[in-house]
C-alpha cells in the first residue's frame, strides 16, 4: 500500500494550470526526483504534499500515522533561538519539553554547534540545521526542495549516503546532477502541468524524454500540415451542406480547438556573455594575503598567487572556510588584515552575488533590468528590453511581475540578465548554480567555457566545476589556500594520491621507529612467531570486517533515538577494534619483515 497518493490534483495562479489533473503515489523506499524547468510548479507540488498549500481540486490520501518532513528551498533569516532549539522543533509536540538524544547525533554528523544562535550562522550552516530539523522526526516521507543549495560538498556527500541508506521515502527537487544521479531511483517529470513517472535512472530518462519530445514534434508537424490543408479547403468556399462535408467542417473545428488548447514548451534561454575589452595578461597579483575578523582566528593566512587572463578558477571548501570572504578580498569589496591584492591593467569586474542582493524585490522584473530604458545595448547591438528579457525566458506578462513573486530559479535568471548587461573581463560568481534548472545550468556552462575573460567561481556543484574550471583553489578551513590544476574530480584524485604518500611515509616512519625494539640480533623465528605470521592476516581481516560493520551500525539514522545504550556500546567497541587492528597490524609487519630477511650463517 502506498504511503500517500495524489489524485487529480490541479493548481492555477491566474495563467495556465501549474498542475493539471496530476496523480501519482509514493511507495516505501522510493527515491524520486521531480524534474522540470523553473516555474513549472515543482516547489508547489512539494508544498501541497507537505500540507502548506491547498490545491484548487483533487485529493491527497495518506496512510494513518504517516509522518512527512519538508525542507524548504529558502533559508529563513528570522528564526529565533539556538541551533538546538531549531533542530528540536522537528520533534512531535509531546517531546518538546525534553532534549532528544537524536538531536545530538545529527548535530555531530552535520558539524553543528547546538549552542550557537541560528541567526548568527552562514546560509550553508542554517541549511544544515534545517536538514537536521527535518530528519529528527524520523519521517516516512522526506520532501527536499533544492537540498544541496548552500551546502558544502562534504555535507552533500553525507546527505547522499544518508538517503541511499535511509528507509524513508524521499521526493526531492534538485539541479545538482551528481546528487540526482547518485540518489534518484526514479524520475517524476513535470512538463506544462502534466506529471509523468519514469522508473529509470537519470541518464535513461534524458534519452527517453528526448525521444518523446521528438515524437511530439513530428505529431504536431503533421497536425499543422493537416490544419493548413483544411483551412485552405474551407476558404475556397466549398459547399458544406452535404453530410460528408458537414463532418469535415466539424473535424476542422475540433482541430482548431486542439491548437487553441495546445501548450508548447517554452523556448530555450539564450544567455550571451560579453567579456568587453581585454584585460592585461596578469589580472590579479596576490601577495601574503591574510584576513581575520576581530577576535577570531585567521580565515586566510599568507596566501600568495597570480591569476592570469583566461583562467577559470573554482573555489571549494567547507561552509565557513571563507570562500565568499576570499572573493570579496580579491574584488576589493573587503580590505585584508595584511598583504595586498594588486589589480592588473584594464580589469573590469562583474559580480554575481549568491544572496541576490542586487535585486530590488519591491520592483518588477523589467524595472530591475531596464531602470526606465526601453532599449538596451548588448554587445554593441541595440535591443528592446522585452526582447532581451525573452532571451532569459521572461514573457511580457512575467516581466511586469514583482521580483518578490518569482521562484528561486527565476530570480537567478533575472540576476544573470542584469549581470550580463554590464560587460566585465573578470567575472566573479558566488554560487551561480543555486536554483537554476538543469537546462539553463548547462547553457551557462557552455557560455562560461567560451568566455574570453577571467572567471572566479565559488560552487558546490561538482559536475559544474568539472565542466567549467581549469584550476581550483581549495580552502581547508585552517587559513591555507592551495592551488590544484583541474576541477573537483581532479582535486579528489590528487588528494587521494597525497594521502596515500603520507600514509606510506607514516608507515615507513613507524616501522623505522619499531626497529630498535627488536631484542635479538638474530632473525630466527620461533614456533609462536611462525604461527602468528600465518594466523594474523585472518585476524586483521576479521577486525577490518567488524570495524566496517560497526561504522554501518553507527550510520543507522534511528539507532541513537531508539537505543542510546547500543549506540554507546558500538562506539566503544569501534575504538577498541581500531586499537586492536593497529597493534595486530604492527606485529604482523614486524614478523613479515623478519621472515624476509636473509638467514645469518651460524
N, C-alpha and C positions, 0 to 999 in steps of 0.2 A: 504493500500500500504506500502511495506517495506521501511524503511529509506534508506537502502542500500543493495545491493545484490552482491555477488561474483559469477561469472560464469566461470567454467572450469579453475580455477587458478592453474598454475603449476610453480614450482620453484626448481632449482637444483644448488648445489655448487660443482660439479665435481663428487660426488658419486651418490648414489641412490637419487631419487626425494624426496625432503623435503616435497613439496606439490604436490600431484599427482591428477590433474583434480578436484580440490576442488570447491564445490558450496554450498552456503548457504545464508540466508538472516537474517538481523537484523530488528526486528519489534519494534515499540514503546513500551516501558515498559519492554523489555527483560532484564534479568539479567543473563547472560550466562558465565559460567566458561569454559575456554579451558584447558583440562587436557591432560596429555601425559608425557612421560619420557623426561629427559634432552636431548637436541639435536634433538628432534623430529620436531622442527620448529614452536613452539608456538609463540616465540617472532617475528619470521619472518612474521607470519600471521598478527600479530598486526601492524607491521611496514608497510606492504603492504596496509592494510586498512587505516592507517594514511597518506599514500602517501609518506613515507620515503624510500620505496623500490619499484622497478618496477618488476612485475613478468615476467617470461620468456614467458608465454602465458596466455590467459584469459582476462577478463574484470571486472571492478567494476562499477556498476550502482548506482548512488546516486540521491536521490530526490533533486530538486533545492533548494539551500539555506541551506542544511544540514551542521551543524557545528559539527566538530569532534575534540575532545581534547584527547591528548595522554600523559600518564605518563610513562616515560621510566624506565626500570629496573635499569639502572646505575645512580648513583648520581654524576652529574658533579662537578668538583672541580675548574673550571676555569671561572665561570660566574662572571663578574664584576658588582658592584652596590650594593645598599641596598636590603633588603628583599622586600620592597615595589616596588622597580624598577623591580625586577624579577617577582613578582606576577602580576604587571600591564602589563607585556609583553604578558599576556594571552588575553588582550583586542583586539578588532578589531582595525586596524590602525587608523581609524578616531577618536578614543577616546584616543589615546596615549598622547595627549597634556594636558589632564586634569586628576586630580586624581579622580578615580571612587569610588563611595560610597560603592559598594560591596566589594572592596578590604579590607576595614577596618573591615567589618563583618567577612570575612574569617580569617583575621589576628587574630581577637579576639577569634574566635571559636577554632582556632588551636594553640592558645597560642604563637603567633609570635610578635616580636617587629619589626615593619616596618623600623625603623631607623638603625637596625644592618646591618653590611656588610654581604652579603650572604656567602662569603668565610670564614668568621670567625665562622660560625655555625658548630655544630656537624653534623654527617651524618643523624641522625634522624630529626633534625630541618630543614636541607636542604630539606629532603624528604617532610616535611610538607609544606614548601614554594612552592615546585614544585607542590604539590597537589592543593594548593590554586591557583596557576597559571593556572592549568588545569580547575579548577571549575569556574574561573571568567568569562570565555567566555560563560557561560550558554549553554553547549554543548547539542546537541540532542543525540550524541553518545559519550560515555566516554570509552576510551581504557586504561586499567590499567595493566601494566606488573609488577607482584610481588609488589603490592601496599603496603603490610604490612612490607616489608623489612625496617629495621632501625627505624620503628615507635614504640613508646611505646604503652602499652596496652590501655591506655586511648584514644590515638589518633585512634587506630584500632577500638575500640568500637564506637567512634564518627563516623568514616567512615562507619561502618556497618549500623548504624542508618540513616545516611545521604543517603546512597544508597538505603536503603529499603523504604525511604520516597520520594526519588527523582523521577521526571517524566522522566528523561533522560534514554535512553537505555544504558546498561553497558556490556562491554565484557572484561573479565579480566582473567589473569593467576595468580595463587597463589598456594603456598604449604601449606598455613595456613588452616588446616582442619576446625577449629572452624569458621573462616571467611567464608570459602566456604559453610559450612552447613547453616550459618545464612543468607547469601546474595543470593546465586545462586538459580534460579528457573528452570534452565535447564543446561545441560552439553553438551559441544562440545568436543568429544574425538578425538585427533589426534594420529593416530597409523599407523606407516610405510607409511606415506604420505597420508593416507586416513582420511577424517574427517567425523565422524558420530554424528548426533544430537540426544540427549536423552531428552525428555520433562518430566523430573522427578527430584526428589531431589538426593543428592549425594549418600546417603545410598542405594537407589533403583538402581541407576546407577552401583554401585560397584557389586551388586548381578547379575544384568543383564549382565554386562561386563564379569564377571566370567563365567556365563553360556555360553556366546558367545565364549569365548576362549576354553572352554571345548568342545563345538561342533566343533570348528575349529580343535582342536587336533584330535578328532575322525575322522573328514573328511580326514585329511592328513594321518592318520594311514591307512585308507582304500586305499587311493591313493598309498601310499608307498608299501603296500602289492600287489596291482594290478600291479605296475611298476615292482616289483621283479619277479612276475609270467611271465609277458610279456617279460622281458629281458632274463629269463631262456628259454622261448619258442624260441626266436629269435636265441639264442646261440646254440640251438640244431640243427640248420641248416634246419629247416622245409622249404620246397619249398614255396615261396610266390608269385607264378605266377598266381594262381587262383584269380578270382575276390574277393572271400571271404577273402583269406589270404592277398591280397594287401590292403584291407580295414583295416585288423588287424594291418598291418605294419604301415599304415598311422596313426591309432589311437595311436600306440606306440610312434611314432614321436611327435604327439601332446602332449602326456603325458610327454615326456621328456622336451618339450618346457615349459610346465606348471611348472615343477620342477625347470627349469633353471631361470624362472622369479619369483619364489616364494620368498617373503620377510618374513622371520621368525622374531619373536620377539627377541630382544637382550636378553642375559641372565640376571640373577639377580646378582646385585652387592654382592660380598662376603667380607664384612668387617670383620676383625678379630682384636679385641682389646687385646693387651698383656699388663698386668699390671707390668710385670717384677718382680723384687724382692719385698717382702712385706716391707712396712714401719713400723715404730713403732706405738704403739697404739694411741699416740697423734701426729697428723700430724702438726697442727698449733696451737700456743697459741697467742692470740691477746690481748694486754693489753693497755687500754686507747689510742687507735689509733686515730689520728687526722691528717687531711690534708687540706691545703688551698693553692691555687695559690697566688702568690704575689699580694697584693692589693684587694683580693677578699674574700668573706665570706667563712667560712669552708664548704667544701664538705662533710667531715666526721668528726664527733665530738665525742670524748670519747667513742669509740667502743671497747668493751671487749667481748671476746668469745673464745671458744675452739672448734677445729674441729678434729674429731676422724676418725681413719681408717674405710673405708667402707661407710662413709656418702656421700650422693649425694645431694648437696645443690644448689638450684636455687637462682638467684639474680634478683629481679624485681624492677622497679621504673620508674618514668617519664624520658624522654630524658633530659640529663643534670644533673641528680641527682647524678651521679658519679659511675655508675655500673662498667664501664671499669676501672676507676681510682681505685676502690676497688680491682679489680682483680690484677692490676699491683702492688698495695701495698702488697697484700698477697703473690705475687710471687717474691717480691724483685726487680721488674723492675722499681719501683718508691720508693723513700725514704719518709717516713712520716714526717710531720711537728713536731709531737711529738708522744710519745708512741712507742711500739715495736711489731714486729711480730716475734715470735720465731718458727723456723722450727724444727720439730721433727727429730728423727734419721732415716737414710736411705730413706729420701724423695727424689724422682726423679720427676721433673716437666716436663710435656709435655703440650705445649701451642698452642691452636688453635686461630688464630687472625682473627677477623671479617673483617679486611681490606685486607686480603690475602697478607700481606706484605712479607710473607716468600716465595712467588713465584717470580721467575725471568721471567718477561713477554717476554723478548727477546729470551729466550731459549725454547727448545721443551719440551713436556711432559716428555719424557724419560730422558732428561738431568737434569730436575729439581729433578727427583726421584733417578736416578741411580748414577749421578755425576761421570760418567766414568766407573762404575762397570757393569758387565754382570750378576752377581748373587747377590742376597740379602739374608740376614739371617732373617727369620721371625719365631719368637717363637722357635728359636734353629734349624730350618729346612732351608736348602738352597733352594732357588727358583730363577728361571731365571726371569730377570726383566720384560720381556714381559708377563710371566705367572702371575706375581704379579699385573701388570697394568690391565691385563684382569679381575682380581677379582674386579676391580673398573670400568669395562665396557669400557676400552680403548683398541681398536683393535691395531694391529701393525702399521697400517696406521695412526690412530689417535694419536698414541704415538709419531710420528715424527712431529706432528703439533705444531707450536709455541703457547705458552700459551696465547699470545695476541689474538689469533683467536678462543679461546674456549668460550663457553657460560658461564654464571654465575654459573650454576649448575655443569658444567664440572670442572670449577676451584675449586669449593667447594669439589668435589670428589677427585680432584688431591691433594688438601691440606690435606684431610683426609689420602690419600695414603702416603703422605710424613710424616705426623704426626705419623702414626701408625708404621713407620719404627723404631722409637725411643721409646721403651717401657718406660712408666712412671707410677709410682704408685699414682701420684697426677695429674689428668687430668684436665686442665683448658681450658674451651671452651667459647669464646666470640661470641655469635650469630652463632652457627654452622649450624642452620637450614636455613639460608638465601640461596635461590636459589636451594636448593636440591629438586628433585622431591619427591612426596609423598612415592613412593615405597622405595627409598633409605633412606628417613627420618624414615620410620617405621623400617627398618633394623637397622639403627643407634640406635633407641630407644631400640631395642631388645639387641644390643650389650652393651649399657650403663647399662641396667638393670642387665646384667650378669657380669659387670665389677667388678673385685675384689679389685680394688684400690679405691681412694677417688676422687670425682668429684666436681668441682666448675663450675657452668654453668650460663651464662647470656643468657636469651632468652625472646622474647616477644610472643613466640608460646605457647598459653595456653594449648593446647592439649598435646604438647611435655612435658611441665613442669609437668602436671598432671600425665603423664605416667612414668616419669623418676625419679623425685626428691623425697627425703624423708623429706626434710625440706626447708624452704625458708627464705632468708634474704630480707627484704623489706626496700627500701630506699625511704623515703617520699619527699626528696629534701630539708629538713631543717637541714641536717647533721646527723640525727639519723639513726641508722640501727637496725631494730627489727627482731627477730627470731620467725618464726611460724612453727609448725610441718605441714608436708604435702605439697601439691602442690598449684597451683593457686586457684583452686576451694575451697580447704580447707581454704586458707587465706581469700577468699571472705566471706565464712561462718563465720569465726572467727571475721572478721572486722565488719560484719553486727551485730553480737551479741554485740561487743564492742560499736558500735554506738547506739544500742538500749539501752544498760545500761546507756550510757552517757545521752541519751535523757530522760530516766526515772529519772536520778539523777537531771538533769536540771529542769525538770517539777516539781519534788518534791521541789527543792530549790525555784523555782518561786512561788509555792503555799504557802510555808512557809513565803516567803517574803511578799506575799499579805495578809496573815492572820491578821497582826496587823491593817490593814486599815479598818477592819470591824467596823463600827461606833457604832453599838448597840450590847450589850452583848446578846440580845435576838435573838433567831434563827427563830423568827416568820417571815414568808414571806408574804408580802402584795400582792395585786392583780397584780401589774406590775411585781413583781418578779416571780410570778407563771406563768404569761403569757409569760415572757421572757424564762423561763425554758422550756416551751412547744414549743416555736417557734424557739429558737436559733439553734437547730440541723439542721433544714431545711435551715436556713441562712448559717450555716457552710458548709453544703453540696453544696449549690449553689455557695458559694465563691470558694470552692475546685474545682468544675467543671469549673468555669470561669478561675481560675489560670491554670488548665491543658490545657484548650483551648488556652490561651494566650501563654503558652510555645510552643504549636504546631504551632501557628501562627508565632512566632519568629524563629522557626526552618525552615520555608519556605525558600528554597535556593534563591528565586528570589525576595522576598518581599522588601529587603533592596535596591535592584537595581531599582525596578520599582516604589516604593512608599516609600521613606525615611520618609516622614511625618507620614504615617500609622505605620511604624516600630517604630518611636519615641513615638507615641501615645500609642501603645501597650505596650512598655517598661514602660512608666509612669503609665499606668493603672495596670500593673503587680505589681509594687511596692506598689501602693495604696491598691490593693486587698490583697496582702500578709499582709500589716499592719492591714487592717480591720479584716482579719481572725485571726490574733494574738489577737486583742482586744476582738473579739467576743468569741473566744475560752476561753480566760481568764475569761470573765464574766460568761459563761456557767459553767466552772469548779467551780467557787465560788458558784453559785446557787445550783449546784448539790451537793456540799459538805454540804451546809446549809440544803438542803432538807433531807439529810440522817442522820442529827444529831438528837438524841432523844429530844423530846419536853420537855422544862422545865415546871415544875409544877408551877401554879400561886400561 
